[in-house]
Amino acid sequence: MSNRRKIFKALALGTISLPFAIRALTGDMNAQKGGGSPTLADQKRYEWKMTTTWPPNFPVLGDACEMLSSLIETMSAGRMKITVYGGGELAPPLKAFETVRSGGAEMGCGAGYYWAGIAPAAQFFASVPFGMNAAQHTAWIMNGGGMELWQELYAQFGVVPFLGGNTGVQMGGWFNREINSLQDIQGLKMRIPGLGGRVFDAAGGAQVLMPGSELYSNLERGVIDATEWLGPYHDTQMGFHEIAKYYYTPGWHEPGTALEFFANQEKFDELPADLQAIIRSAAYHTHLWCWMEMEKRNAEALSSLVEKGVELRQFPKEVIERFRTLTEEVLQTLTEEDPFSARVYASFKQFQSQAYQYAAITEKRFYNELQVQ
């Protein structure tokens, strides 16, 4: 009996599921062409651990990790199961990359700027101050050469990257003092990661890095004077409106921050080709869901914050322009210090220039002239 007939018989008897039958049939056809896809005999099960930078049960971002796990288990007909651990449950939140790299977990979730001390160029795959928005940044990674550079960079550390969501344009942060001029930045201690943090330092502020679980207490006790986090929805969940009066916009430092999943390269390479494809497909699905969920929840939450008496403020023009100038200087220094960052930034900048030209005659005009208020 041919392998295809065996598959149809097993499907009719109910001993295999339809998704597994489809994969098995596809694998059978590929095998006839010389491919190495799995057959019915290949039913080895894989159990992985995922460590994240997000607090346990963290809305949307943590949900995305659980969604990825569920999709992979369903699409693999139970052959692969990934158990998700919040930050601190398996490893410290900001050690997720190192934990996966060393094999302490097979998979992780976070954002590239958290590993800047290990791989400076990783920051470009999260967000760049005054850089591209979520749509433009995703287009660069998926179709503009970014993914190839990202994979090459992480391969140096034995890790495979995948897109894992996007926050959209973030808010500028919560402050316990008004920002009326550059003088108000001097000595101000702010939790702000990535390249934005380096710019803030250069402007006279003091960048502070800490996990999300510590932000509320440290802002309340004055350990920090200001913090940025995500957007209206998550900021409300964190309760920042209870302890900080001023909510600033725009998020110049993170105009569209990509989140990421990443897997241990050795463990990923051990998987059959179909499971590798399932992980990639599930990651893209989760990326889109997370991005759109952020858009929905932030829009809903903003009006609630205003009703609670939060004062929305805009950074003064002189502050924004100073940040813009310093961003160029920070990027220049980074690309001079790190050759790989220079390669990535060249690709990023070329794509950004083309994306801006197009946006100037489409989205910008739509928002400024055509959109109904």
C-alpha positions in Angstrom: 0.0 0.0 0.0 1.4 3.4 -1.0 2.1 6.0 1.7 -0.6 8.3 0.3 -3.2 5.4 0.6 -2.1 4.8 4.2 -2.6 8.4 5.0 -6.2 8.5 3.5 -7.0 5.2 5.3 -5.7 6.6 8.7 -7.7 9.8 8.1 -10.9 7.7 7.4 -10.4 5.6 10.6 -9.9 8.8 12.6 -6.4 7.8 13.8 -4.9 11.0 12.5 -6.2 14.6 12.3 -6.9 16.5 9.1 -4.1 19.0 9.7 -1.6 16.2 10.2 -3.0 14.4 7.1 -2.5 17.5 5.0 1.1 17.9 6.2 1.8 14.3 5.7 0.4 14.3 2.1 2.5 17.4 1.3 5.5 15.7 2.8 4.9 12.6 0.7 4.7 14.7 -2.5 7.9 16.6 -1.5 9.6 13.3 -0.7 8.8 12.0 -4.2 10.6 15.1 -5.5 13.6 14.4 -3.3 12.6 16.5 -0.2 13.0 15.3 3.3 9.6 16.2 4.8 8.2 14.1 7.6 5.8 11.1 7.1 3.4 9.4 9.4 6.2 7.6 11.0 7.7 10.9 12.2 5.6 11.7 15.3 8.4 12.6 17.7 7.2 15.1 20.2 9.1 18.2 21.3 8.7 20.1 24.6 10.2 23.5 24.7 10.4 26.3 27.3 10.0 30.0 26.5 11.4 32.7 28.8 10.2 36.3 28.3 11.1 39.9 29.4 7.4 40.6 30.2 5.9 40.2 33.7 3.9 36.9 34.2 0.4 37.1 32.7 1.2 40.5 31.1 -1.7 41.6 28.8 -1.2 41.5 25.0 2.5 40.9 25.0 2.3 37.9 27.4 -0.9 36.9 25.6 1.0 36.9 22.3 3.5 34.3 23.8 0.7 32.1 24.8 -1.0 32.5 21.4 2.3 31.4 19.7 2.5 28.4 21.9 -1.2 27.4 21.2 -0.9 27.9 17.5 2.3 25.8 17.3 0.7 23.0 19.3 -2.5 23.0 17.2 -0.7 23.3 13.8 1.7 20.5 14.8 -1.2 18.2 15.9 0.3 18.1 19.4 3.9 17.2 18.2 5.3 20.4 19.7 4.4 22.1 23.0 6.0 25.3 24.3 5.6 26.3 28.0 5.7 30.1 28.6 7.5 31.6 31.6 7.1 35.3 32.5 10.1 37.4 33.4 11.6 36.2 36.6 9.9 32.8 36.6 12.7 31.0 34.7 15.3 33.7 34.2 15.6 37.4 35.0 13.6 39.5 32.5 16.6 41.2 30.9 18.5 37.9 30.6 16.1 36.2 28.2 18.5 36.4 25.2 21.4 35.0 27.2 19.3 32.3 28.6 18.2 31.1 25.1 21.7 31.5 23.8 23.1 29.3 26.4 20.4 26.7 26.1 18.7 27.4 29.4 15.5 27.8 27.4 14.8 26.9 23.8 12.9 30.1 23.0 12.5 33.6 24.2 10.5 36.8 23.7 11.5 40.4 24.2 12.8 43.4 22.1 16.2 43.8 20.5 17.3 46.9 22.4 17.4 44.9 25.6 20.4 43.0 24.3 22.3 46.1 23.1 25.2 45.3 25.4 25.7 42.0 23.7 24.7 42.9 20.1 24.5 46.7 19.5 23.0 46.3 16.1 20.0 44.4 17.6 18.5 47.8 18.5 17.7 48.6 14.8 15.3 45.6 14.8 13.4 47.0 17.7 13.1 50.8 17.1 15.2 53.8 16.2 14.4 57.3 17.5 12.8 59.4 14.7 12.9 56.2 12.6 10.2 54.2 10.8 6.6 53.6 12.1 5.3 50.1 12.6 4.2 49.5 9.0 7.4 50.8 7.5 9.6 49.0 10.0 7.8 45.7 9.4 8.1 46.2 5.6 11.8 46.7 5.9 12.3 43.6 8.0 10.0 41.3 6.0 10.6 42.5 2.4 13.4 45.1 2.5 16.5 43.1 3.5 16.2 43.6 7.3 15.4 39.9 8.1 18.5 38.7 6.3 20.7 41.0 8.3 18.8 40.2 11.5 19.3 36.4 11.0 23.0 37.0 10.2 23.5 39.0 13.3 21.8 36.6 15.7 23.5 33.6 14.1 26.7 34.9 15.6 25.1 34.1 19.0 23.5 30.8 18.0 20.0 32.4 18.0 17.2 32.6 15.3 15.0 35.7 15.3 11.3 36.0 14.4 9.0 39.1 14.4 6.7 38.9 17.5 4.5 42.0 17.5 4.7 45.8 17.4 3.7 48.4 19.9 3.0 51.1 17.3 4.0 54.7 18.1 4.6 54.8 21.8 3.9 57.7 24.2 6.7 60.0 25.3 6.4 59.0 28.9 5.2 59.9 32.4 6.8 62.9 34.2 6.5 64.3 37.7 7.7 67.7 36.4 6.8 69.7 33.4 9.2 69.8 30.4 9.2 73.4 29.2 12.7 73.6 27.9 16.0 71.7 27.6 16.9 72.8 31.1 14.2 70.6 32.5 15.9 67.5 31.1 19.1 68.2 33.0 19.7 65.5 35.6 16.3 64.0 35.2 16.4 60.2 35.9 14.2 58.4 33.4 13.6 54.8 32.6 14.1 54.7 28.8 15.8 51.8 26.9 17.7 51.5 23.7 19.0 54.2 21.5 16.4 56.6 22.9 18.1 56.2 26.3 21.5 57.1 24.8 20.0 60.2 23.2 18.4 61.2 26.6 21.8 60.8 28.3 23.4 63.0 25.6 20.7 65.7 26.2 21.7 65.9 29.9 19.3 63.4 31.4 20.1 60.1 33.1 19.1 56.9 31.4 17.9 54.2 33.8 17.2 50.5 32.8 15.0 48.3 34.9 12.3 45.7 34.3 8.6 46.7 34.0 7.8 45.1 37.4 9.9 47.7 39.2 8.7 50.8 37.4 5.6 51.8 39.6 7.4 51.5 42.9 10.5 53.3 41.7 8.6 56.1 40.2 6.4 56.5 43.3 9.5 56.5 45.6 11.4 59.0 43.4 14.1 56.5 42.4 13.3 57.7 38.9 11.7 61.0 37.9 10.0 59.8 34.7 9.4 56.6 32.8 8.2 55.5 29.4 6.5 52.2 29.0 4.2 51.4 26.1 1.0 53.2 25.4 -2.3 54.3 27.1 -3.6 50.8 27.6 -0.6 49.3 29.3 0.3 52.5 31.1 -3.2 52.5 32.6 -2.7 48.9 33.7 0.5 49.8 35.4 -1.2 52.6 37.3 1.2 55.4 36.3 -1.6 57.9 36.2 -1.9 57.5 40.0 1.6 58.7 40.7 2.6 60.9 37.8 0.8 64.0 36.6 2.1 64.7 33.1 1.7 62.4 30.1 3.9 63.4 27.2 3.7 62.8 23.5 5.0 62.0 20.9 7.1 58.9 21.5 10.1 60.3 19.5 12.2 57.5 20.9 10.1 54.6 19.7 7.9 55.4 16.6 7.1 51.7 16.1 8.8 49.1 18.3 9.1 45.6 17.0 8.9 42.8 19.5 10.6 39.5 18.8 10.6 35.8 19.4 13.9 34.0 19.2 15.0 30.4 19.3 18.2 28.6 20.2 19.8 27.9 16.8 20.9 24.3 17.6 17.5 23.3 18.9 15.7 24.9 16.0 17.9 23.2 13.5 17.1 19.8 15.1 13.4 20.2 14.2 11.8 18.7 11.1 11.3 21.1 8.3 7.5 21.3 8.8 7.9 22.3 12.5 10.3 25.0 11.6 7.8 26.3 9.0 5.0 26.1 11.6 7.1 28.2 14.1 7.7 30.9 11.4 4.1 31.0 10.3 2.8 31.1 13.9 5.2 33.9 14.7 4.0 36.0 11.7 0.3 35.4 12.7 1.1 36.4 16.3 3.1 39.5 15.2 0.1 40.8 13.3 -2.4 40.0 16.1 -0.3 41.7 18.7 0.2 44.8 16.6 -3.5 45.2 15.9 -4.5 44.5 19.5 -2.2 47.2 20.6 -3.8 49.7 18.2 -7.3 48.7 19.4 -6.6 48.8 23.2 -4.6 52.1 23.1 -7.3 53.9 21.2 -9.9 52.7 23.8 -7.7 53.6 26.8 -6.7 57.1 25.9 -10.1 58.7 26.5 -10.3 56.9 29.9 -7.0 58.5 31.0 -8.2 62.0 30.0 -11.4 61.4 32.0 -9.2 60.5 35.0 -7.6 64.0 34.9 -4.3 63.1 33.2 -2.7 66.1 31.6 -1.6 65.3 28.0 1.4 67.4 27.1 3.6 67.8 24.0 7.3 68.1 24.2 8.5 71.6 23.3 9.8 72.0 19.8 13.3 72.9 21.0 13.4 69.7 23.0 12.3 67.5 20.1 14.8 69.2 17.7 17.6 68.7 20.2 16.7 65.0 20.5 16.7 64.8 16.7 20.2 66.3 16.4 21.5 64.1 19.2 20.0 61.0 17.5 22.1 61.6 14.4 25.2 61.9 16.6 24.4 58.8 18.6 23.8 56.8 15.4 27.0 58.1 13.9 29.0 57.0 17.0 27.3 53.6 17.0 28.1 52.9 13.4 31.7 54.0 13.8 32.1 51.7 16.8 30.3 48.6 15.4 30.8 47.6 11.8 27.7 45.4 11.8 25.6 48.3 13.0 27.0 50.3 10.1 25.7 47.7 7.7 22.3 47.5 9.3 21.9 51.2 9.5 22.8 51.6 5.8 20.0 49.3 4.9 17.6 50.8 7.4 18.3 54.4 6.2 17.9 53.6 2.5 14.5 52.0 3.1 13.4 54.8 5.5 14.2 57.4 2.9 12.0 55.7 0.3 9.3 55.0 2.8 9.2 58.7 3.9 9.0 59.9 0.3 5.9 57.7 -0.3 4.3 58.6 3.1 4.7 62.3 2.4 2.2 62.1 -0.5 -0.1 59.5 1.1 -0.4 59.0 4.8 0.8 62.5 5.8 -1.6 64.2 3.5 -4.4 61.9 4.6 -3.9 62.7 8.3 -3.4 66.4 7.7 -5.9 67.1 5.0 -8.4 64.3 4.4 -9.1 62.6 7.6 -12.4 63.5 9.3 -11.8 64.8 12.8 
